């Protein structure tokens, strides 16, 4: 006896699920410039690689004949697939079905996605739109009661969402209006992306916020400029296809889990390549700025620098790159913003980035031009020194191999955060390097006030003192005392960093680190 009737019934139910919220809701999604969740999964993964889990999950009502009379698919789609040939778990919200709210949620599906990623040690991509299975006021009526939010019975446990961060790489894609639990799931990732015109993120949306007297549009409340500048979201792109490409590229630098090492790719960029523009890229005039990103692009494998969080904590640049095909975490000061000084938000950015590098066994390359912590009233109001202390602690807690290149300044307590204390790191200085407790500029007048005021020509005396101190400040003097290990020709930087990446690789251990990633 054949089981064909049951297979036919299975196919019929799978067809019902693939209708999602119905043709009208699908059309509304497209009219708003957004793809459906199934189109997103298809666009993200390698062709025909998706294996769905829970393909007929939903809420059905049956007629007296026992046949389905009404069917509402679950508004969560998840399963396994491949990205560039590597297995991943993908879970997505279906906004065409009750806007992703709890009414259409089968709570076990997104929970199992997190569990599957952790247990099988596979990267997780969350495609988020709506409240991500969060609550709705209508839920009180449909359930006949009001739930107490407690992380166990009241929706998806955040503990599981956050614990995934310490096991596998997590990417969050915000591709529509994202609120509540959905917003939390988006930011609790190693790398988050949103689309500029079609996405917004907030704890609570405009209708709810209007209740406290703030009448704002979605863009005014949680548009991409708000969220990338606040650091809640790492990056914003114009199209969903660009978001998929960013996710694919980000994952290419990381291992599938903490139990593996980052993947090595073939490299056709000569490790001994010398870039002549590095010879004069740093101005002699310390009041002038230069483009640190050009230095990064010059010393890493061509086209390999992948920046993260560009709009937040802008005095520090963070991103992933390769040296001779070996993945590394790159951190650098940007003199275009506060002269490269450590601000409160830049310090927070450093903590998160270094946590990720430590979690996924990425050696750190640090290009330094730091005049210290930002000073002044606004810096004090922001609690800069407290956030800076956390950044320095995170830096000193790292165990991954570390290479520092002092490009220009390293001053004060903030400048001391150029390499981990108490252990060996590779450190070089360019001939343009300068360091100390305080910059000479602005400090000489205070330190030598009596001598300057007593001189017949105070301005000439100030100039003489500054010139004398500049000679003593020479990096060559520091090298004599081994306070800086090696001064180098800037054009040799790539060669030395590629050598560092090779030295670092055998030291990396494919196991969970003592200090794991925190949201």
N, C-alpha and C positions, 0 to 999 in steps of 0.2 A: 504493500500500500504506500503510495507516494505522499510525501509531506508538502506537496506543491501548494495546497490551499493555505497552509500556514505561512509559507514563503510569500504567497501573494498578499496575505494580510500584512506581513511585515513590510513589504514594498509599499503598500497603500499607506501605512502609518508613516513611513519615512517620507513619502511624498507630501503628506499633510504637514509634517514638520518643516519641510523645505519651502512651504508657502509662507512661512514666518508669520508676520502679522496680517497678511493678505495683500492683494495687489495694490489697493489704495494706500496702505501704509508704506509699502515698498516704494511706490511712486513719490510719496511725500518725502521719503528719505533721499531719493535721487534728486528731486526738485530742490532740496536744500543743499545740494552739492556734496552729499555724503554717500558713501558706499554702504551696503548692508553688511552685516557681520560675516555672512558666508563669502561675500565678495572680498572682504578684507582678509579672511583666512587664506583664500585662494591667492590673493595678491602678495601676501607675506611669505608663504611657504613655497618650496620647490614644487614644480608642477606635479599634480596627481600623487602627492606624498601624504595627504591628510588621512589619518585614521580616526574617525570620530568615536567618542565615548558618550553613551547616552543618546543615541541617534533618534530614539522615538520618545524621549522624555517629554512629558507635558501633563496638562490637567484635562481630563476627559469627562464628559457627561454621556450617559448611556440611555437609550430608549428602552421601551418595554421589551423589544425584541433582542436586547443585549448588544445591539450595534451602536457604534459611536454616533451620538447626535450632535455633540459640540466638542471641539478640541482646541485647546490653547497650548501651543508649544511652550516649553520652558524658554525664558528669555536669556539663556546662557548656552553658548556653544563651546565645546572644548574637545580636545583630543591631542594626538601626537602627529608630528610631521617632521620634515627636514628643512633646514636652512643651509644652503651651500653644502648639502650632503650630511650635515650633523643633525642628530635627533634633538627635537625641542618639544615642549608642551606649550600649547596655545589655548587661551581661554578668552572668550569674547562676549560682550553684552549685546543683546538684540534689542535695539531701541524701537523697532517696529512693533514690539509686543509690550504694551503698557509702559512704554518709556523706560524699561529696565527696572521697574519698581518691584516691591516684594510680592505683589499680587500674582505675578507670573513666575516667581522664582521657585526653583527646586533647590533648596539651600545646599544640598549635598554635592551638587555639580561643581560649583567653584571651589568648594572645600577639597573635593577629590583632586581637582587640578593642582592645587598647592601640594597635596600629599604625594601625587604622582611625580611632580617635579623633584621633590625632596627624596623620595624613596628610590626612584630610578636615576637620580642625579642628572637631570636634564634641565637646561636653561628654560625659563618660563617667560612667555610674552603675554601680557595682559592687554587686551583690546577693550577699552573702557568708554562707555557712553551711557549717560543717565546716572542713576544713583547706585549702579553696580549691585543691584539686589537689595538695596536699602529700603527703608520704610516709605510708606505713603499714608496720608491721613485716611484714605479709603480703606486701608488695611484693617483699621479698627472695626469697621462695619463688616467687611468680608470675613474676618476671623471671629468676630463676635466678642472680641476682647482686645486689650492693649498689652503688648509685651513689655517686659522690663528689660532694657538693654543691659546685657551682662557678659557678652562675649561667649557665652556657652549656649544659652537657649535663644538669644536675641539676635540671630543673624550670623554671618561669617566671623569666626573668631579672629581678631586682629593678631593674637599671639601667633597663629599659624601663618598669616600673611607676612608678619615681620620676621619670623624665624626662617622663612625661605631665603631671606637675604644672606644668611650665614652659611648657606649650602650651595646654591646655584646662582648664576647670573639672572637678574630679573629686569625686564624692560617693560615700561608702562607707556601705552599709546593712548592719549586722550584725543578722541576724534569726534567729539560732539560736546553737548553740555554735560559736564561731569560734576556731581554734587555728593555731599555726604560721604557715605561709605565708598562710593566710587572715587571720590577725590582722595580719600585715604589710601585706597589701593593703587592709585596712580603715583602718588609721591613716595610710597613705600617700595621704591625700586632703586636699582643702581643707576638707571638712566631713563629719563622720562621725556616724552615728546608730545607736543600738541600742534594742531593745525591752526594757522593764524585766523582764517576767515570763518571757519565752521566750528571751532571749539572754544569753550570757556570752562573754567574750573572754579568752584567755590565750595565752602562748607555748606552754605545754604544759598539758594538762588534768589534772583530779584524779587519774586512775589513774597518770599518769606522775609527778606531783608527790608522790604517796604513796611513791614509791620513795626520796625524800630525807627521808622521815619527817614530811611535812606532810599530814595527813588532813583535807581540806577539801571542802566541797560546791562545785558550780559557782558558786553565788552568792557564797560566801565567798572564792573564789579570784579570780573575774573578773566579778562581777555589775556592774550599771550604776552603783551607788554607788561601787564601787572605781574603775571605769574613767573615770567623768566627773570624779571628784575628783582623779584622777592626771593628768588632761589627755590621756590616751590617746584618749578618745572625746569628741566635742564635746557630744553631747546624747542624752537618753534619753526615750522616749515610751512610752505604754501599749499602743498597737496598731500593727500594720504599716501600716494605712491612714494613721495620723498620720505615720509615717516617710516614706511616699510624699509626703504633702503638704509636709513640711519640705523634702524634696529639691526638689520643684517650686518652692517659694517661694525657696529659696536660689539656684537657678539663674536665677531671674527678675531678679536684681540684676547678674548677670555677663554679659560677652560670651560668644559661643560659643567664642572662642579669643583668644589674645593679639594676633591680627591684626585685631581689631575693637574697637570701643568699647562700654562697657556700654549696654544699651538704655534709652531714655527712655520713660516712660509718661505718659499724660495725668494732670493733677493738678487736682482741684477744691478743694484746700485753699489758701486765700488766703495768698500769700507774706508779706503785710503783717499777718497775724493777730498780735494781741498777747494774751498770756496774763497776766491780772492776778495769778495766784498766784505768778508768778516774783518779784514785788516783795518778798515776805517769806519765800520758801522757804528761804533760807539764814539760819540763826540768827545773831544777834549774838554769842552766847556760843560761842566757838570749841570748847568742850568738847562741844557738842551736835552730833548728826549730822542729816542730812537725806537724802532719797531722790533720788539722782542720776538714777535711771531716770525719775522724773517730769519732770525737766528735759529729758532726751533726748526723751521722748514729746511734750513740749510744743513743742519747737523744730523737730522734723522733720515731714514730712508725716504727717497723722493715720493711725495704724495701720501705719506703714511700718517701724518699728524691728524688726529681726530679729536677736536676740541670739545670739551664738556662744560656747560654752565657759563658761557661767554658773557652773558648779560648780568651776572651776579658776582659780587665780590671782585670787581673788575681790576683791582690792583694785583691780583694773582691769576695767572693763566693755568688751567689744568686740562689735561687730555691724554690720550693714548697714542702711542707711536711704535715704530719698529726700528731696530738697529741691527743691520745685517739679517733681517728677517725675524729677529727675536723681539717679542712684545715688551714694552716698558711703559711705566707711568711717568708722564712728564709734568713737572710743576715749575713755574717761572714767575718772576715779578714783572709787571708791566709798568714802565716808567710813565706812560701816558695817563695813569690814574693815581693821584696822590704820590707821584714819584716812585711808585712801587711799594709804598709803606703798607704795613699790615693793618687793615681795618677790622672792625668787628665782623662784618659779613665775609670778608676775605678769609678770616681765621676760621669761621664756621665752614666755609667752602673747603679749606684745607683738611679739616677733621674728616669730613665725609669722603673726600677723595683718597686720603691716606688709609682710611678704614677699608675702602674698596681694594686698594693696591695690596694691603696686607692680607685681605681675605682671599684674593685670587692669585697670590704669589707673583706679583708684578714688581720687578726691580724699579727703583725710583731714580729718575734723573732730575736734578734740581738746578735750574739756572737762576742765579741769585743777582738781584740788584735791589737791595732792601735798605732804605735809610732808617729803618726801625719801625716802631709802632706809630700810627697816626696820632698826632697830638692836637690839643685844642679842646674847646668846650663841647663841640658835638661829639668828638671822640670819647670824651669822658661820659657824656650822657648815654652813649651807646654801649658802655661797659667794655670798651675795647681791650683793656688789659685782662679782664676775666676771660673773654673769648680767646685772646691771644695765649693765655696760659693753657687753655684746653688744646689749642693748636700745637703748642710746643710739647705738651704731654703726648698727644697723638703721634707727633713726629718721633719723640724719643721712645715710644712704645713699639715702633715698627721693628720688625726683625728681618725684613727683606733686604737684600743688598742695595746699597745707596751710593750714588755718584753725584758729587756737587761740582758745579763750575761757577766760580764767582766772576760774573761778567763786569760788574762795576762796584756797587756799594754793598757793604755788610756792616751796619752800625747798630750799636746798642743791643738791648735785650732782644728786640725783634730780629736784628741781624744775626744774633747768635743761633737762631733757628735755621741754620743753613745745612746742618747735618746732624744725625742722631748723636747724642753724647754717650760716652762710655763704651763705644764699640768701634771697630774699624769701618771706615767708609773711604771711598776713593774721592779725593778732593783736588781740584785744580783751580788756578786763578789765571784770568787773562792779564796781560800787562796793563790793562786799563783798571784793574782792581784797586780798591781803596777801602779801608775798614778802620774801626776804632770804637771807642765808647761813644763818641759824638762826632758828627761831621765838623770839620774845621770851619766851614762856612757858617757864620753867625755865632760861633762859639768863642772865637778868638777875642772879640771885643769885650766879652764878659770876663773871660779868664785873665786877660792881661790889661784890665782897665787902668790900673794904677800906672803902669809903664807907659801906656798910650797917652794918658792925660798929662803925664809929666814931661812928655817929649815936646821939643820945640815945634815939630811938625807931626801932629798926631796921625794924620793920614799916611805919611811916609813910614812912620814907625809901625803902624798896623800892617802895611804892605811888607815890611822887612820881617816881621814876626811870622806872617802867613807864609812867606817864601821859605823861611827856615823850617817851619813845621811841615811844609809840603815835602821837603827833602827827606825829613825823618819819617814821613808817612809812606814813603816809597815801598811798594810791595817787595822789592829786593831786600830791604832791611828785614822785613818779616821772614822772608825765605832764609836769611842767614841764621835766624834763631829757630827755624823749622816750625814757625807758627802757621805758615802755609806750606803744604808739602811740595807743591810743584807749580811754577809759573810757566805758562805755555803760550805758544803762538796760537791765536784764535783759529787759524786755518787748520790746526791739528786736532781740533775738538772732535770732529766726527770720528776720526781714526781711534782716538782714545776712548770715546764712548762706546764704539762698536766692540773694542777690546773688553771694556767693562761688562757689556751684555754677555759676551762669551764667558768671562770669568764667573759671572753671577749665575748662569744657567745651572751648573752642577750643584749649586748651593740651595736651590729651591726644593722645598719638600712638599709633595702632593698629599697634604693632610690638612685638616681644619686648624687654623691658627688659634692661638690662645685668645686673641682679641678679635672678635668677629664684627662684621658690619652692623651698624645700627641705623635705623631709619633717619 
